[in-house]
Amino acid sequence: MPEQVIESFEVERLRILNEKGEADSSLMPSFSPDEIKKMYGLLVLSRIFDERALSLQGEGRLGTYASFRGQEASQVGSALAFDPSDWIFPSYRESAVFISRGYPLDRLYQFWSGDERGMRVPDGLNILPISIPVSTHILHATGAAMAAKIKKEKTAAAAYFGDGATSKGDFHEGLNFAGVYNAPVVFICQNNQWAISLPRERQTASRTIAQKALAYGFAGIQVDGNDVFAVYKATKDALEKAKEGGGPTLIECYTYRMGHHTTADDSTRYRIAEEVESWKEKDPILRLARYMEKNGLLNEESKKSIAEEAGKKIDEAVSGAESMPPPDLEEMFTYTYHSLSHRERKEMREISDGPG
């Protein structure tokens, strides 16, 4: 008997805005001029936040920091697609997602300085604290989506992670549960080509990250991660599908990490300068700026004004973070569990009483 094809698949790639600033009008979402200007403003603010963080870390004013330069479109574009009721589960490289959702800038700097109070999320902002362990939060996002479905809430959850996370068991378990239970969750992989020093081709034999979704019974799509319009559209479509009962989506944002993995890393030891240089022309801010200039939405004067305003906001945030009074030592215990254990109460007494 002839062989039968049990299953076949294809992976689509979405790009709307190219490196020259030219957009495919047939795919372009309906943005007002003000919405496009907001996107650009957030990209610039995020870039300046990142640059300042690196400077502060070099001066010993922040701890180990994970830069996201080059990945701004993947984060801003996706973050703007969420409704306030949606739940976001970030990893450690998503500062621009926090910024785009209105998280206080001073609290972000406070967190990266080593003060955990910076991740005390303001009421009404549905974003979880930064997850440092790789991929563990993917399960949390799936669980939140399953809960929303059980409660018949028309909301969705989303998890952000890098290409390295797709090699962890939590990734596969999270996607498997999401597929089986048709959970309203969007998985956003920022494939920045490097998991610390391991290149993407050593991470998986799959031609794309997006195709991994097919193994769990739902769709995957690859988008140009430096195209803010494409990232927005892919995320918006996935969220709407999820809320209408269409199940999960895996979005692979194909982008590049321009800097080191963290400030504790030296990427010059494992990647060549020519590779980094080749991605500079694909810069997401440069690409959107070219589009806006072609369409009369940006000029040198407004570009300078936007950068200066963003710089002022960053200055204020740094000042606010560094003027915070030191935390109460008892806070190390207060928020660990719902109620204090016997051991914690004993340790708190010892701290309060002091030596001897």
N, C-alpha and C positions, 0 to 999 in steps of 0.2 A: 504493500500500500504506500502511496506517496506520503511524505511527511506533511503534517498539518501545522499551520501557524496558530499557536494558541494565543499569543499576545504579540502585539507590535506597538511601537510608540515613536513619537517624535518630540523633540524639545524645541520650542520656539525661542527666538531671541528678539527682544524689543529694544529698539533705539529710535528716538524721536529727534534729538538734537545732536548734530555732529560737531566735530572739532572746530569747524569754520563758523559755527553759530547759525547754521541753517537748520530749520525745523521742518519735519514732514507734517504738513497741515492736515493730512487725512487721519493722523494718529494723535494730533495735538489735543490735550484736554482743553476745556473751555476756561481759560484763565483771564481774569481782568488785568489791566495794567498794574493796578495796585497789588494784586496777588503775586505777580511776577516780581515786582519791586520788593515785596516782603521776602520772597524766596532769596533774592540776591542779598538783601540785608542780613538774613540769617546765615547765609553762607559766609559772608564777610565777618560777621560777629563771631561765628564758630572758629574761623581761621585765626582771628586775632586772639581769641580765648586760648587756643592751642599754642600759639607762639608765645604768649605771655606765660603760660604754664611751664613751658620748656625753659624759659629764662629764669623763672622763680625756682625751678628745681635745680638749675645750675648754680644758683646762689644759696642753696640749702634751705630755701623757704617752703618747698614742697617735698614730699617723699617721692618714691618711684612713681613715674607717670607714664601713661600709655597715650602716645600721640595718635591723632587720626587724620593728619594732613593728607589730602588727596581723596579722602573718603567722605567729604562733607555732603556731596549730593546724595549718596546712598542713605545718609542719616536724615538730612533735612527734608529731602523729597518724600521719604517714607513717613517721617514723623508728622508732616502736615496732612497726611491722608487720614489720620485717626480722628474719630469722634471723641469728645471728652469722656464718654462712658466706657471706651475701650481700655483694656489693660495691657500695659507694656512691661516686658521683662528684659532688661538690658544686661549686657555683659560689661566688661571693663573699658571698652573703647568707644562707648556711645555718648560721649559728652555733648555732641551736637544734637542728639535726640533729646536729651534733657533740656538743652537751651531752646530748641524749637517748640517744646511743649510748655515753655514758660517757667521752668525750674529756676529758682533764685541763683544767680551767678555766684554770689558770695558763698553760698552753701556748697557749690561744686568745688571751689577752691579750698574751702574749709575741709571737705572730705579728703582731697588729695594732699592736704597738709598733714593728714593723719588723725584728724578729729572726726570721729564717727558721727557726731551730731550733724555733720553736713549732709548725711543721708536720712535725716528725719524728714520724710516727705510731707510737704504742706497738704492740709486737708483739701480734698476735692481734686487732687492731681493723681490720676490713676497710673502711676509709674512706680515700679518696685525699686528698692535700693540696688546699687551696682553689685553684680555677681562676679566675684573674682575667680572662683573655681570654674574651669572650662566645662560648659555644656550642662551643668546640673540644673540650671534655671529653665531649660527647655521642657523638662518634665513639669515644672511648676506652671508654665504657660499652658501646657496641654491640660493639666488638671483644672486650671481656672476656666478654660474654655468648656470643658466637660460640665463643670458646675453651672456655668451660664446656660448651657443647653438644658440641663435638668430643671433649672429654675425658669426656663422659657423666657430668658432675658435676651433682647435683641442687641447683643453686644458681642465683641470678639476680643481675643487675646493675641498677642504677638511676642515672639522671642527673637532677639538679635544675637548673632554669634558669628564667628569666623570660620574659615575653611578647615582649620585644625579641629574644631569641635565636631566635625562630621565623622571623625575617627573614634569618637568616644561612644561608649555604650548608651549613655543618657540620650544622645541624639537619636539613635535607632529605636530605643524604647519609647521616647516621646512621640516620634513620628508614627510608630506602629500603633500606639494607643489612639492617636489622633485620627488615623485612618480607619481603624476598626469602629470607633465610636462617632465617626463623622463630626468631629469637634470643630467648632468655629474658631480656628486658630491659624495664624499666618506665621510661617517660619522665614526669617529674613537672614540669609547668609551673606555676609560681606566677604566675598572671596577676594582678598587683597594679595593673593599669590604666594604669601609666605606665612607659615605657622612657626613663628620664631625663625629658626634657621632652616627649616624644612620647606623646600619648594612645593608648589601645588602638585606638580607631576609625581612627587614622591608621596603625596598624601592619599591619593586614590588613583586607581586605573580607569575610573569612569571619565568619559570625555568631558562631562559637565557635572557640577554639583547638583544642578536642577533635576537631572534624571533620577536621582536617588528617591525622589518622591514617588515615582512610578511603582517601586517595589512595595510601597505601603498603601497603594490604591488611590492616590490622588495626584493632582497636577503639579508640575514644576515648570518654572519659566526662568530663563536667564535674561537679565536686563543689563544694559550698559550702565554700570554703577556710577559713572561720572556724568550721566545725563539726568539732571534733576527732574525733568519732565517725565521721562520714561519710568523712573523709580516711583514717582508719585502715582502715575497711571496704573502701574502693575500692583502697587499696594492698595490703592483705592478699589480696583476691580476685585482683588482677592478678599478684601474686607467685606465688600458688598455681597460677594458670593457666599462667604462664610455666614453672614447674618441672614441670608435667605435660605439657609439649609444646605448649601452646596458643598460644605466641608472644607478641609484645610487646603492650603497652597504653600509650596516651598518656592521662595523667590531667591535666586542667586544673583546678587549684585556683583557684576564683574568689574573690579576696581583695582586699586594699587595702594599699598602702604608706602608713602614717600619717605617716611622717617624710619627710625629704629623701632624694633618691636616694643620696647619700653626704654626708659632712660637707663636701665640696667643692661642694655644690649648694645652691641656694636655691629650693625648690619654690613659694614664694609668688609668684615671678615668672611662673609658668605655670599655676597652678591656684587655684581660688577657695576661700576658707575654708569656705563653705557645703558644698562637696563633702566636705571632710575631716570636718566636723562630722557629716554624715549617716551616716558610717561608724562613729562612736564607739559608737552603740547596738548595732552588730554585733560589738563587741569579743569575740574568742574566749575570753578569760579571764572576762569578765563573764558570757558565755553559759553556760559550764560551771559557774561558781559558782552561778548561779541554779538550774541543774539539781540540783546537789549539795545546795543548801539545801532545795529542795523534797523531796528524798529522804533528808534527815537525815544527809548525809555531810559537811556543812560548816556552821559557824556563825561568828560574829564572833571568838570566841576562837581557834578552830582556824585561821581565815583569818589572824589576826595572827601566830600561832605559825609558820605555814608561811612567811610573808613574812620574819619575823625570822631563821628558820633559813637561808633562802635568802640573806639579806643577809650572814650570817656566812660562808657558803661563798664568796661573792663577795669579801668582805674578805680572806679567806685567799688566794684566787686572785690578787688584785691584789698582795698582799704577796709571794707566791711569784714572780710574774712579774718584779717590780721588784727582787728580791734576786738574780736570776740574774747570775752573773759574765759579763763581756763575752765574745763568741765569739772563738775563735782565728782570726786572719786567714787561716790556711791552709784553714779550712773553706770559704772561698769557692771553692776549687778541688777539694777532696776529693770532693764529692758531685755534681760537674757531669757527669762521664762515668765509665764503669766503670774506666777507667785514664787516667792523666794523659797529655796530649799533650806533645810537645816544647815547644810554646809555653807551656803551663801550668807545666811544670817550670821553665822559664826565669823566668817571672813570679814563681813562688814563691821562687826563689833571690833575686830582686831584693828582694822584700819582707822576707825573712829577713835579708839583708845590710844593709838600710836604705839611706838616702841616701848616695850616693858610693861 
